[in-house]
Amino acid sequence: MANKSDYFGLGYIVSVILAIIPFTAWVCGFLTRFMEGKIVAGLIRLIFGFTIVWILDLIFMIVSKHIFRLINL
């Protein structure tokens, strides 16, 4: 079975493709945080999702197979 990644438990390749596209990375980023119950992290992604957070998500997804996690908010 393939390793699961961050966006809704989808596979690594699908998650990287979603992370490359800014709008889908923004939507998937804040939805996954809200689903995890991390409201503050979800709001940060909702507000700042098209800036540095998107670039960090993309880098972290490629390097570590997980989206950017600053702290567990």
PQR file with spaces between the fields and no chain letter, atoms N, CA, C, O and H, PARSE charges and radii, in Angstrom:
ATOM       1  N    MET     1       0.840   -1.176    0.000 -0.4000 1.5000
ATOM       2  CA   MET     1       0.000    0.000    0.000 -0.0000 2.0000
ATOM       3  C    MET     1       0.892    1.249    0.000  0.5500 1.7000
ATOM       4  O    MET     1       1.952    1.256    0.627 -0.5500 1.4000
ATOM       5  N    ALA     2       0.474    2.272   -0.683 -0.4000 1.5000
ATOM       6  CA   ALA     2       1.260    3.507   -0.782 -0.0000 2.0000
ATOM       7  C    ALA     2       1.239    4.274    0.534  0.5500 1.7000
ATOM       8  O    ALA     2       0.276    4.202    1.297 -0.5500 1.4000
ATOM       9  H    ALA     2      -0.387    2.266   -1.192  0.4000 1.0000
ATOM      10  N    ASN     3       2.323    5.010    0.786 -0.4000 1.5000
ATOM      11  CA   ASN     3       2.372    5.853    1.963 -0.0000 2.0000
ATOM      12  C    ASN     3       1.358    6.980    1.825  0.5500 1.7000
ATOM      13  O    ASN     3       1.210    7.565    0.752 -0.5500 1.4000
ATOM      14  H    ASN     3       3.105    5.069    0.166  0.4000 1.0000
ATOM      15  N    LYS     4       0.670    7.277    2.903 -0.4000 1.5000
ATOM      16  CA   LYS     4      -0.312    8.358    2.886 -0.0000 2.0000
ATOM      17  C    LYS     4       0.382    9.662    3.234  0.5500 1.7000
ATOM      18  O    LYS     4       1.341    9.692    4.006 -0.5500 1.4000
ATOM      19  H    LYS     4       0.791    6.802    3.775  0.4000 1.0000
ATOM      20  N    SER     5      -0.117   10.724    2.657 -0.4000 1.5000
ATOM      21  CA   SER     5       0.452   12.037    2.897 -0.0000 2.0000
ATOM      22  C    SER     5      -0.583   12.911    3.584  0.5500 1.7000
ATOM      23  O    SER     5      -1.599   12.403    4.059 -0.5500 1.4000
ATOM      24  H    SER     5      -0.895   10.699    2.030  0.4000 1.0000
ATOM      25  N    ASP     6      -0.346   14.212    3.645 -0.4000 1.5000
ATOM      26  CA   ASP     6      -1.167   15.086    4.470 -0.0000 2.0000
ATOM      27  C    ASP     6      -2.553   15.433    3.944  0.5500 1.7000
ATOM      28  O    ASP     6      -3.502   15.445    4.728 -0.5500 1.4000
ATOM      29  H    ASP     6       0.479   14.624    3.259  0.4000 1.0000
ATOM      30  N    TYR     7      -2.710   15.707    2.701 -0.4000 1.5000
ATOM      31  CA   TYR     7      -3.996   16.178    2.212 -0.0000 2.0000
ATOM      32  C    TYR     7      -5.024   15.058    2.180  0.5500 1.7000
ATOM      33  O    TYR     7      -5.060   14.271    1.235 -0.5500 1.4000
ATOM      34  H    TYR     7      -1.940   15.697    2.064  0.4000 1.0000
ATOM      35  N    PHE     8      -5.862   14.985    3.214 -0.4000 1.5000
ATOM      36  CA   PHE     8      -6.982   14.052    3.313 -0.0000 2.0000
ATOM      37  C    PHE     8      -6.545   12.597    3.221  0.5500 1.7000
ATOM      38  O    PHE     8      -7.350   11.736    2.865 -0.5500 1.4000
ATOM      39  H    PHE     8      -5.832   15.625    3.982  0.4000 1.0000
ATOM      40  N    GLY     9      -5.295   12.307    3.532 -0.4000 1.5000
ATOM      41  CA   GLY     9      -4.792   10.945    3.468 -0.0000 2.0000
ATOM      42  C    GLY     9      -4.515   10.460    2.056  0.5500 1.7000
ATOM      43  O    GLY     9      -4.374    9.258    1.828 -0.5500 1.4000
ATOM      44  H    GLY     9      -4.641   13.006    3.820  0.4000 1.0000
ATOM      45  N    LEU    10      -4.435   11.382    1.108 -0.4000 1.5000
ATOM      46  CA   LEU    10      -4.141   11.014   -0.274 -0.0000 2.0000
ATOM      47  C    LEU    10      -2.674   10.625   -0.405  0.5500 1.7000
ATOM      48  O    LEU    10      -1.875   10.907    0.488 -0.5500 1.4000
ATOM      49  H    LEU    10      -4.549   12.358    1.293  0.4000 1.0000
ATOM      50  N    GLY    11      -2.323    9.990   -1.493 -0.4000 1.5000
ATOM      51  CA   GLY    11      -0.950    9.566   -1.731 -0.0000 2.0000
ATOM      52  C    GLY    11      -0.015   10.742   -1.935  0.5500 1.7000
ATOM      53  O    GLY    11      -0.445   11.881   -2.118 -0.5500 1.4000
ATOM      54  H    GLY    11      -2.972    9.761   -2.218  0.4000 1.0000
ATOM      55  N    TYR    12       1.262   10.440   -1.898 -0.4000 1.5000
ATOM      56  CA   TYR    12       2.305   11.470   -1.989 -0.0000 2.0000
ATOM      57  C    TYR    12       2.248   12.245   -3.305  0.5500 1.7000
ATOM      58  O    TYR    12       2.287   13.475   -3.295 -0.5500 1.4000
ATOM      59  H    TYR    12       1.611    9.515   -1.748  0.4000 1.0000
ATOM      60  N    ILE    13       2.157   11.553   -4.422 -0.4000 1.5000
ATOM      61  CA   ILE    13       2.165   12.212   -5.735 -0.0000 2.0000
ATOM      62  C    ILE    13       0.954   13.128   -5.883  0.5500 1.7000
ATOM      63  O    ILE    13       1.090   14.256   -6.358 -0.5500 1.4000
ATOM      64  H    ILE    13       2.125   10.553   -4.430  0.4000 1.0000
ATOM      65  N    VAL    14      -0.214   12.663   -5.488 -0.4000 1.5000
ATOM      66  CA   VAL    14      -1.429   13.481   -5.572 -0.0000 2.0000
ATOM      67  C    VAL    14      -1.303   14.703   -4.668  0.5500 1.7000
ATOM      68  O    VAL    14      -1.691   15.806   -5.051 -0.5500 1.4000
ATOM      69  H    VAL    14      -0.324   11.747   -5.102  0.4000 1.0000
ATOM      70  N    SER    15      -0.758   14.505   -3.466 -0.4000 1.5000
ATOM      71  CA   SER    15      -0.592   15.629   -2.541 -0.0000 2.0000
ATOM      72  C    SER    15       0.404   16.659   -3.072  0.5500 1.7000
ATOM      73  O    SER    15       0.203   17.859   -2.888 -0.5500 1.4000
ATOM      74  H    SER    15      -0.442   13.609   -3.155  0.4000 1.0000
ATOM      75  N    VAL    16       1.469   16.210   -3.724 -0.4000 1.5000
ATOM      76  CA   VAL    16       2.433   17.150   -4.315 -0.0000 2.0000
ATOM      77  C    VAL    16       1.769   17.943   -5.434  0.5500 1.7000
ATOM      78  O    VAL    16       1.971   19.152   -5.543 -0.5500 1.4000
ATOM      79  H    VAL    16       1.633   15.235   -3.873  0.4000 1.0000
ATOM      80  N    ILE    17       0.986   17.274   -6.260 -0.4000 1.5000
ATOM      81  CA   ILE    17       0.287   17.978   -7.340 -0.0000 2.0000
ATOM      82  C    ILE    17      -0.674   19.014   -6.764  0.5500 1.7000
ATOM      83  O    ILE    17      -0.753   20.133   -7.272 -0.5500 1.4000
ATOM      84  H    ILE    17       0.822   16.292   -6.173  0.4000 1.0000
ATOM      85  N    LEU    18      -1.399   18.655   -5.719 -0.4000 1.5000
ATOM      86  CA   LEU    18      -2.307   19.604   -5.078 -0.0000 2.0000
ATOM      87  C    LEU    18      -1.541   20.754   -4.431  0.5500 1.7000
ATOM      88  O    LEU    18      -2.030   21.883   -4.408 -0.5500 1.4000
ATOM      89  H    LEU    18      -1.334   17.746   -5.307  0.4000 1.0000
ATOM      90  N    ALA    19      -0.348   20.483   -3.905 -0.4000 1.5000
ATOM      91  CA   ALA    19       0.458   21.528   -3.273 -0.0000 2.0000
ATOM      92  C    ALA    19       1.063   22.479   -4.298  0.5500 1.7000
ATOM      93  O    ALA    19       1.323   23.637   -3.975 -0.5500 1.4000
ATOM      94  H    ALA    19       0.050   19.566   -3.924  0.4000 1.0000
ATOM      95  N    ILE    20       1.289   22.024   -5.511 -0.4000 1.5000
ATOM      96  CA   ILE    20       1.872   22.882   -6.546 -0.0000 2.0000
ATOM      97  C    ILE    20       0.890   23.965   -6.981  0.5500 1.7000
ATOM      98  O    ILE    20       1.289   25.101   -7.234 -0.5500 1.4000
ATOM      99  H    ILE    20       1.077   21.083   -5.773  0.4000 1.0000
ATOM     100  N    ILE    21      -0.376   23.622   -7.066 -0.4000 1.5000
ATOM     101  CA   ILE    21      -1.408   24.565   -7.507 -0.0000 2.0000
ATOM     102  C    ILE    21      -1.796   25.442   -6.316  0.5500 1.7000
ATOM     103  O    ILE    21      -2.303   24.923   -5.322 -0.5500 1.4000
ATOM     104  H    ILE    21      -0.701   22.699   -6.860  0.4000 1.0000
ATOM     105  N    PRO    22      -1.571   26.764   -6.388 -0.5600 1.5000
ATOM     106  CA   PRO    22      -1.802   27.623   -5.216  0.2800 2.0000
ATOM     107  C    PRO    22      -3.214   27.548   -4.639  0.5500 1.7000
ATOM     108  O    PRO    22      -3.372   27.479   -3.420 -0.5500 1.4000
ATOM     109  N    PHE    23      -4.234   27.560   -5.480 -0.4000 1.5000
ATOM     110  CA   PHE    23      -5.604   27.564   -4.958 -0.0000 2.0000
ATOM     111  C    PHE    23      -5.937   26.260   -4.243  0.5500 1.7000
ATOM     112  O    PHE    23      -6.523   26.281   -3.160 -0.5500 1.4000
ATOM     113  H    PHE    23      -4.106   27.616   -6.470  0.4000 1.0000
ATOM     114  N    THR    24      -5.572   25.127   -4.834 -0.4000 1.5000
ATOM     115  CA   THR    24      -5.869   23.853   -4.185 -0.0000 2.0000
ATOM     116  C    THR    24      -5.042   23.669   -2.914  0.5500 1.7000
ATOM     117  O    THR    24      -5.525   23.079   -1.947 -0.5500 1.4000
ATOM     118  H    THR    24      -5.096   25.109   -5.714  0.4000 1.0000
ATOM     119  N    ALA    25      -3.812   24.163   -2.901 -0.4000 1.5000
ATOM     120  CA   ALA    25      -3.001   24.089   -1.683 -0.0000 2.0000
ATOM     121  C    ALA    25      -3.629   24.915   -0.576  0.5500 1.7000
ATOM     122  O    ALA    25      -3.618   24.516    0.588 -0.5500 1.4000
ATOM     123  H    ALA    25      -3.420   24.643   -3.686  0.4000 1.0000
ATOM     124  N    TRP    26      -4.175   26.062   -0.937 -0.4000 1.5000
ATOM     125  CA   TRP    26      -4.831   26.940    0.036 -0.0000 2.0000
ATOM     126  C    TRP    26      -6.076   26.259    0.612  0.5500 1.7000
ATOM     127  O    TRP    26      -6.257   26.208    1.829 -0.5500 1.4000
ATOM     128  H    TRP    26      -4.185   26.387   -1.882  0.4000 1.0000
ATOM     129  N    VAL    27      -6.925   25.740   -0.267 -0.4000 1.5000
ATOM     130  CA   VAL    27      -8.161   25.098    0.176 -0.0000 2.0000
ATOM     131  C    VAL    27      -7.857   23.832    0.985  0.5500 1.7000
ATOM     132  O    VAL    27      -8.395   23.652    2.078 -0.5500 1.4000
ATOM     133  H    VAL    27      -6.778   25.781   -1.255  0.4000 1.0000
ATOM     134  N    CYS    28      -7.013   22.973    0.460 -0.4000 1.5000
ATOM     135  CA   CYS    28      -6.682   21.729    1.161 -0.0000 2.0000
ATOM     136  C    CYS    28      -5.967   22.002    2.479  0.5500 1.7000
ATOM     137  O    CYS    28      -6.170   21.285    3.458 -0.5500 1.4000
ATOM     138  H    CYS    28      -6.576   23.120   -0.427  0.4000 1.0000
ATOM     139  N    GLY    29      -5.128   23.042    2.505 -0.4000 1.5000
ATOM     140  CA   GLY    29      -4.396   23.382    3.725 -0.0000 2.0000
ATOM     141  C    GLY    29      -5.299   23.769    4.869  0.5500 1.7000
ATOM     142  O    GLY    29      -5.164   23.248    5.976 -0.5500 1.4000
ATOM     143  H    GLY    29      -4.963   23.625    1.709  0.4000 1.0000
ATOM     144  N    PHE    30      -6.236   24.697    4.610 -0.4000 1.5000
ATOM     145  CA   PHE    30      -7.076   25.108    5.734 -0.0000 2.0000
ATOM     146  C    PHE    30      -8.157   24.083    6.039  0.5500 1.7000
ATOM     147  O    PHE    30      -8.563   23.967    7.195 -0.5500 1.4000
ATOM     148  H    PHE    30      -6.346   25.120    3.711  0.4000 1.0000
ATOM     149  N    LEU    31      -8.635   23.341    5.060 -0.4000 1.5000
ATOM     150  CA   LEU    31      -9.624   22.303    5.347 -0.0000 2.0000
ATOM     151  C    LEU    31      -9.041   21.179    6.198  0.5500 1.7000
ATOM     152  O    LEU    31      -9.689   20.708    7.132 -0.5500 1.4000
ATOM     153  H    LEU    31      -8.305   23.436    4.121  0.4000 1.0000
ATOM     154  N    THR    32      -7.826   20.751    5.882 -0.4000 1.5000
ATOM     155  CA   THR    32      -7.220   19.685    6.689 -0.0000 2.0000
ATOM     156  C    THR    32      -6.951   20.154    8.115  0.5500 1.7000
ATOM     157  O    THR    32      -7.100   19.377    9.058 -0.5500 1.4000
ATOM     158  H    THR    32      -7.299   21.134    5.123  0.4000 1.0000
ATOM     159  N    ARG    33      -6.558   21.413    8.282 -0.4000 1.5000
ATOM     160  CA   ARG    33      -6.326   21.917    9.640 -0.0000 2.0000
ATOM     161  C    ARG    33      -7.621   22.024   10.432  0.5500 1.7000
ATOM     162  O    ARG    33      -7.646   21.690   11.617 -0.5500 1.4000
ATOM     163  H    ARG    33      -6.437   22.043    7.515  0.4000 1.0000
ATOM     164  N    PHE    34      -8.698   22.483    9.798 -0.4000 1.5000
ATOM     165  CA   PHE    34      -9.990   22.542   10.483 -0.0000 2.0000
ATOM     166  C    PHE    34     -10.485   21.143   10.823  0.5500 1.7000
ATOM     167  O    PHE    34     -11.052   20.935   11.896 -0.5500 1.4000
ATOM     168  H    PHE    34      -8.677   22.754    8.836  0.4000 1.0000
ATOM     169  N    MET    35     -10.280   20.179    9.929 -0.4000 1.5000
ATOM     170  CA   MET    35     -10.698   18.802   10.194 -0.0000 2.0000
ATOM     171  C    MET    35      -9.904   18.185   11.337  0.5500 1.7000
ATOM     172  O    MET    35     -10.425   17.335   12.058 -0.5500 1.4000
ATOM     173  H    MET    35      -9.819   20.348    9.058  0.4000 1.0000
ATOM     174  N    GLU    36      -8.635   18.604   11.519 -0.4000 1.5000
ATOM     175  CA   GLU    36      -7.815   18.113   12.625 -0.0000 2.0000
ATOM     176  C    GLU    36      -8.165   18.810   13.929  0.5500 1.7000
ATOM     177  O    GLU    36      -7.659   18.431   14.985 -0.5500 1.4000
ATOM     178  H    GLU    36      -8.212   19.295   10.934  0.4000 1.0000
ATOM     179  N    GLY    37      -9.027   19.830   13.871 -0.4000 1.5000
ATOM     180  CA   GLY    37      -9.412   20.573   15.061 -0.0000 2.0000
ATOM     181  C    GLY    37      -8.439   21.679   15.427  0.5500 1.7000
ATOM     182  O    GLY    37      -8.501   22.215   16.533 -0.5500 1.4000
ATOM     183  H    GLY    37      -9.437   20.137   13.013  0.4000 1.0000
ATOM     184  N    LYS    38      -7.546   22.026   14.519 -0.4000 1.5000
ATOM     185  CA   LYS    38      -6.554   23.075   14.758 -0.0000 2.0000
ATOM     186  C    LYS    38      -7.082   24.372   14.144  0.5500 1.7000
ATOM     187  O    LYS    38      -6.703   24.754   13.037 -0.5500 1.4000
ATOM     188  H    LYS    38      -7.495   21.591   13.621  0.4000 1.0000
ATOM     189  N    ILE    39      -7.958   25.032   14.884 -0.4000 1.5000
ATOM     190  CA   ILE    39      -8.679   26.205   14.386 -0.0000 2.0000
ATOM     191  C    ILE    39      -7.734   27.365   14.090  0.5500 1.7000
ATOM     192  O    ILE    39      -7.850   27.998   13.041 -0.5500 1.4000
ATOM     193  H    ILE    39      -8.266   24.722   15.784  0.4000 1.0000
ATOM     194  N    VAL    40      -6.806   27.654   14.990 -0.4000 1.5000
ATOM     195  CA   VAL    40      -5.880   28.785   14.793 -0.0000 2.0000
ATOM     196  C    VAL    40      -5.001   28.532   13.568  0.5500 1.7000
ATOM     197  O    VAL    40      -4.801   29.433   12.753 -0.5500 1.4000
ATOM     198  H    VAL    40      -6.711   27.140   15.843  0.4000 1.0000
ATOM     199  N    ALA    41      -4.481   27.320   13.436 -0.4000 1.5000
ATOM     200  CA   ALA    41      -3.658   26.985   12.275 -0.0000 2.0000
ATOM     201  C    ALA    41      -4.483   27.072   10.993  0.5500 1.7000
ATOM     202  O    ALA    41      -3.974   27.508    9.961 -0.5500 1.4000
ATOM     203  H    ALA    41      -4.643   26.589   14.098  0.4000 1.0000
ATOM     204  N    GLY    42      -5.749   26.664   11.048 -0.4000 1.5000
ATOM     205  CA   GLY    42      -6.627   26.776    9.894 -0.0000 2.0000
ATOM     206  C    GLY    42      -6.881   28.219    9.506  0.5500 1.7000
ATOM     207  O    GLY    42      -6.899   28.552    8.321 -0.5500 1.4000
ATOM     208  H    GLY    42      -6.163   26.310   11.886  0.4000 1.0000
ATOM     209  N    LEU    43      -7.080   29.081   10.497 -0.4000 1.5000
ATOM     210  CA   LEU    43      -7.287   30.509   10.214 -0.0000 2.0000
ATOM     211  C    LEU    43      -6.036   31.156    9.637  0.5500 1.7000
ATOM     212  O    LEU    43      -6.128   31.999    8.744 -0.5500 1.4000
ATOM     213  H    LEU    43      -7.066   28.810   11.459  0.4000 1.0000
ATOM     214  N    ILE    44      -4.872   30.768   10.139 -0.4000 1.5000
ATOM     215  CA   ILE    44      -3.613   31.292    9.593 -0.0000 2.0000
ATOM     216  C    ILE    44      -3.473   30.885    8.136  0.5500 1.7000
ATOM     217  O    ILE    44      -3.072   31.694    7.299 -0.5500 1.4000
ATOM     218  H    ILE    44      -4.798   30.083   10.865  0.4000 1.0000
ATOM     219  N    ARG    45      -3.802   29.635    7.827 -0.4000 1.5000
ATOM     220  CA   ARG    45      -3.735   29.180    6.436 -0.0000 2.0000
ATOM     221  C    ARG    45      -4.796   29.863    5.571  0.5500 1.7000
ATOM     222  O    ARG    45      -4.556   30.133    4.395 -0.5500 1.4000
ATOM     223  H    ARG    45      -4.127   28.977    8.507  0.4000 1.0000
ATOM     224  N    LEU    46      -5.947   30.140    6.139 -0.4000 1.5000
ATOM     225  CA   LEU    46      -6.998   30.818    5.399 -0.0000 2.0000
ATOM     226  C    LEU    46      -6.595   32.237    5.036  0.5500 1.7000
ATOM     227  O    LEU    46      -6.880   32.703    3.933 -0.5500 1.4000
ATOM     228  H    LEU    46      -6.142   29.921    7.095  0.4000 1.0000
ATOM     229  N    ILE    47      -5.933   32.929    5.961 -0.4000 1.5000
ATOM     230  CA   ILE    47      -5.551   34.325    5.746 -0.0000 2.0000
ATOM     231  C    ILE    47      -4.265   34.445    4.931  0.5500 1.7000
ATOM     232  O    ILE    47      -4.196   35.250    4.002 -0.5500 1.4000
ATOM     233  H    ILE    47      -5.702   32.550    6.858  0.4000 1.0000
ATOM     234  N    PHE    48      -3.255   33.659    5.267 -0.4000 1.5000
ATOM     235  CA   PHE    48      -1.930   33.799    4.645 -0.0000 2.0000
ATOM     236  C    PHE    48      -1.592   32.671    3.668  0.5500 1.7000
ATOM     237  O    PHE    48      -0.421   32.475    3.341 -0.5500 1.4000
ATOM     238  H    PHE    48      -3.311   33.005    6.021  0.4000 1.0000
ATOM     239  N    GLY    49      -2.583   31.936    3.206 -0.4000 1.5000
ATOM     240  CA   GLY    49      -2.357   30.750    2.391 -0.0000 2.0000
ATOM     241  C    GLY    49      -1.703   30.992    1.047  0.5500 1.7000
ATOM     242  O    GLY    49      -1.046   30.095    0.519 -0.5500 1.4000
ATOM     243  H    GLY    49      -3.534   32.094    3.472  0.4000 1.0000
ATOM     244  N    PHE    50      -1.863   32.179    0.477 -0.4000 1.5000
ATOM     245  CA   PHE    50      -1.290   32.438   -0.847 -0.0000 2.0000
ATOM     246  C    PHE    50       0.094   33.064   -0.770  0.5500 1.7000
ATOM     247  O    PHE    50       0.653   33.432   -1.804 -0.5500 1.4000
ATOM     248  H    PHE    50      -2.397   32.907    0.906  0.4000 1.0000
ATOM     249  N    THR    51       0.659   33.196    0.414 -0.4000 1.5000
ATOM     250  CA   THR    51       1.969   33.840    0.556 -0.0000 2.0000
ATOM     251  C    THR    51       3.013   32.795    0.917  0.5500 1.7000
ATOM     252  O    THR    51       3.101   31.744    0.282 -0.5500 1.4000
ATOM     253  H    THR    51       0.205   32.897    1.253  0.4000 1.0000
ATOM     254  N    ILE    52       3.782   33.084    1.913 -0.4000 1.5000
ATOM     255  CA   ILE    52       4.907   32.240    2.309 -0.0000 2.0000
ATOM     256  C    ILE    52       4.445   30.842    2.747  0.5500 1.7000
ATOM     257  O    ILE    52       5.196   29.875    2.613 -0.5500 1.4000
ATOM     258  H    ILE    52       3.711   33.938    2.429  0.4000 1.0000
ATOM     259  N    VAL    53       3.234   30.732    3.262 -0.4000 1.5000
ATOM     260  CA   VAL    53       2.732   29.434    3.709 -0.0000 2.0000
ATOM     261  C    VAL    53       2.644   28.465    2.528  0.5500 1.7000
ATOM     262  O    VAL    53       2.955   27.283    2.671 -0.5500 1.4000
ATOM     263  H    VAL    53       2.625   31.517    3.371  0.4000 1.0000
ATOM     264  N    TRP    54       2.221   28.962    1.364 -0.4000 1.5000
ATOM     265  CA   TRP    54       2.131   28.106    0.179 -0.0000 2.0000
ATOM     266  C    TRP    54       3.513   27.604   -0.238  0.5500 1.7000
ATOM     267  O    TRP    54       3.674   26.431   -0.573 -0.5500 1.4000
ATOM     268  H    TRP    54       1.969   29.922    1.248  0.4000 1.0000
ATOM     269  N    ILE    55       4.511   28.492   -0.217 -0.4000 1.5000
ATOM     270  CA   ILE    55       5.874   28.101   -0.586 -0.0000 2.0000
ATOM     271  C    ILE    55       6.425   27.089    0.414  0.5500 1.7000
ATOM     272  O    ILE    55       7.050   26.105    0.020 -0.5500 1.4000
ATOM     273  H    ILE    55       4.381   29.445    0.056  0.4000 1.0000
ATOM     274  N    LEU    56       6.195   27.326    1.704 -0.4000 1.5000
ATOM     275  CA   LEU    56       6.659   26.390    2.726 -0.0000 2.0000
ATOM     276  C    LEU    56       5.954   25.038    2.599  0.5500 1.7000
ATOM     277  O    LEU    56       6.589   23.994    2.742 -0.5500 1.4000
ATOM     278  H    LEU    56       5.687   28.126    2.024  0.4000 1.0000
ATOM     279  N    ASP    57       4.643   25.051    2.330 -0.4000 1.5000
ATOM     280  CA   ASP    57       3.924   23.796    2.112 -0.0000 2.0000
ATOM     281  C    ASP    57       4.528   23.003    0.972  0.5500 1.7000
ATOM     282  O    ASP    57       4.732   21.794    1.079 -0.5500 1.4000
ATOM     283  H    ASP    57       4.126   25.900    2.213  0.4000 1.0000
ATOM     284  N    LEU    58       4.811   23.688   -0.112 -0.4000 1.5000
ATOM     285  CA   LEU    58       5.364   23.020   -1.289 -0.0000 2.0000
ATOM     286  C    LEU    58       6.739   22.422   -0.986  0.5500 1.7000
ATOM     287  O    LEU    58       7.001   21.272   -1.341 -0.5500 1.4000
ATOM     288  H    LEU    58       4.645   24.671   -0.199  0.4000 1.0000
ATOM     289  N    ILE    59       7.605   23.175   -0.345 -0.4000 1.5000
ATOM     290  CA   ILE    59       8.949   22.691   -0.003 -0.0000 2.0000
ATOM     291  C    ILE    59       8.868   21.512    0.970  0.5500 1.7000
ATOM     292  O    ILE    59       9.528   20.492    0.769 -0.5500 1.4000
ATOM     293  H    ILE    59       7.393   24.108   -0.057  0.4000 1.0000
ATOM     294  N    PHE    60       8.061   21.653    2.023 -0.4000 1.5000
ATOM     295  CA   PHE    60       7.947   20.583    3.010 -0.0000 2.0000
ATOM     296  C    PHE    60       7.301   19.333    2.409  0.5500 1.7000
ATOM     297  O    PHE    60       7.680   18.214    2.752 -0.5500 1.4000
ATOM     298  H    PHE    60       7.525   22.481    2.187  0.4000 1.0000
ATOM     299  N    MET    61       6.324   19.520    1.512 -0.4000 1.5000
ATOM     300  CA   MET    61       5.671   18.364    0.903 -0.0000 2.0000
ATOM     301  C    MET    61       6.667   17.568    0.055  0.5500 1.7000
ATOM     302  O    MET    61       6.654   16.337    0.071 -0.5500 1.4000
ATOM     303  H    MET    61       6.016   20.430    1.233  0.4000 1.0000
ATOM     304  N    ILE    62       7.520   18.265   -0.678 -0.4000 1.5000
ATOM     305  CA   ILE    62       8.498   17.581   -1.531 -0.0000 2.0000
ATOM     306  C    ILE    62       9.595   16.922   -0.697  0.5500 1.7000
ATOM     307  O    ILE    62       9.993   15.791   -0.975 -0.5500 1.4000
ATOM     308  H    ILE    62       7.530   19.265   -0.691  0.4000 1.0000
ATOM     309  N    VAL    63      10.081   17.623    0.321 -0.4000 1.5000
ATOM     310  CA   VAL    63      11.215   17.130    1.106 -0.0000 2.0000
ATOM     311  C    VAL    63      10.795   16.092    2.146  0.5500 1.7000
ATOM     312  O    VAL    63      11.392   15.018    2.225 -0.5500 1.4000
ATOM     313  H    VAL    63       9.757   18.542    0.547  0.4000 1.0000
ATOM     314  N    SER    64       9.770   16.406    2.945 -0.4000 1.5000
ATOM     315  CA   SER    64       9.439   15.525    4.065 -0.0000 2.0000
ATOM     316  C    SER    64       8.114   14.783    3.928  0.5500 1.7000
ATOM     317  O    SER    64       7.738   14.012    4.811 -0.5500 1.4000
ATOM     318  H    SER    64       9.286   17.279    2.881  0.4000 1.0000
ATOM     319  N    LYS    65       7.397   15.016    2.813 -0.4000 1.5000
ATOM     320  CA   LYS    65       6.111   14.363    2.544 -0.0000 2.0000
ATOM     321  C    LYS    65       5.014   14.775    3.513  0.5500 1.7000
ATOM     322  O    LYS    65       4.030   14.055    3.678 -0.5500 1.4000
ATOM     323  H    LYS    65       7.702   15.642    2.096  0.4000 1.0000
ATOM     324  N    HIS    66       5.175   15.921    4.153 -0.4000 1.5000
ATOM     325  CA   HIS    66       4.150   16.481    5.026 -0.0000 2.0000
ATOM     326  C    HIS    66       4.088   17.985    4.794  0.5500 1.7000
ATOM     327  O    HIS    66       5.104   18.613    4.494 -0.5500 1.4000
ATOM     328  H    HIS    66       5.975   16.506    4.019  0.4000 1.0000
ATOM     329  N    ILE    67       2.879   18.573    4.934 -0.4000 1.5000
ATOM     330  CA   ILE    67       2.798   20.016    4.782 -0.0000 2.0000
ATOM     331  C    ILE    67       3.370   20.706    6.006  0.5500 1.7000
ATOM     332  O    ILE    67       3.550   20.090    7.056 -0.5500 1.4000
ATOM     333  H    ILE    67       2.054   18.063    5.178  0.4000 1.0000
ATOM     334  N    PHE    68       3.650   21.976    5.859 -0.4000 1.5000
ATOM     335  CA   PHE    68       4.339   22.779    6.871 -0.0000 2.0000
ATOM     336  C    PHE    68       3.564   22.800    8.177  0.5500 1.7000
ATOM     337  O    PHE    68       2.369   23.095    8.200 -0.5500 1.4000
ATOM     338  H    PHE    68       3.503   22.476    5.005  0.4000 1.0000
ATOM     339  N    ARG    69       4.260   22.482    9.267 -0.4000 1.5000
ATOM     340  CA   ARG    69       3.692   22.566   10.610 -0.0000 2.0000
ATOM     341  C    ARG    69       4.617   23.382   11.478  0.5500 1.7000
ATOM     342  O    ARG    69       5.678   22.909   11.885 -0.5500 1.4000
ATOM     343  H    ARG    69       5.230   22.243    9.249  0.4000 1.0000
ATOM     344  N    LEU    70       4.217   24.614   11.764 -0.4000 1.5000
ATOM     345  CA   LEU    70       5.016   25.481   12.617 -0.0000 2.0000
ATOM     346  C    LEU    70       4.916   25.012   14.060  0.5500 1.7000
ATOM     347  O    LEU    70       5.922   24.689   14.691 -0.5500 1.4000
ATOM     348  H    LEU    70       3.355   24.998   11.433  0.4000 1.0000
ATOM     349  N    ILE    71       3.715   24.977   14.565 -0.4000 1.5000
ATOM     350  CA   ILE    71       3.437   24.454   15.900 -0.0000 2.0000
ATOM     351  C    ILE    71       2.075   23.816   15.862  0.5500 1.7000
ATOM     352  O    ILE    71       1.331   24.006   14.901 -0.5500 1.4000
ATOM     353  H    ILE    71       2.898   25.239   14.052  0.4000 1.0000
ATOM     354  N    ASN    72       1.741   23.086   16.855 -0.4000 1.5000
ATOM     355  CA   ASN    72       0.422   22.439   16.917 -0.0000 2.0000
ATOM     356  C    ASN    72      -0.587   23.389   17.514  0.5500 1.7000
ATOM     357  O    ASN    72      -0.942   23.271   18.686 -0.5500 1.4000
ATOM     358  H    ASN    72       2.346   22.932   17.637  0.4000 1.0000
ATOM     359  N    LEU    73      -1.056   24.339   16.708 -0.4000 1.5000
ATOM     360  CA   LEU    73      -2.064   25.289   17.155 -0.0000 2.0000
ATOM     361  C    LEU    73      -3.451   24.715   16.970  0.5500 1.7000
ATOM     362  O    LEU    73      -4.440   25.373   17.292 -0.5500 1.4000
ATOM     363  H    LEU    73      -0.768   24.435   15.756  0.4000 1.0000
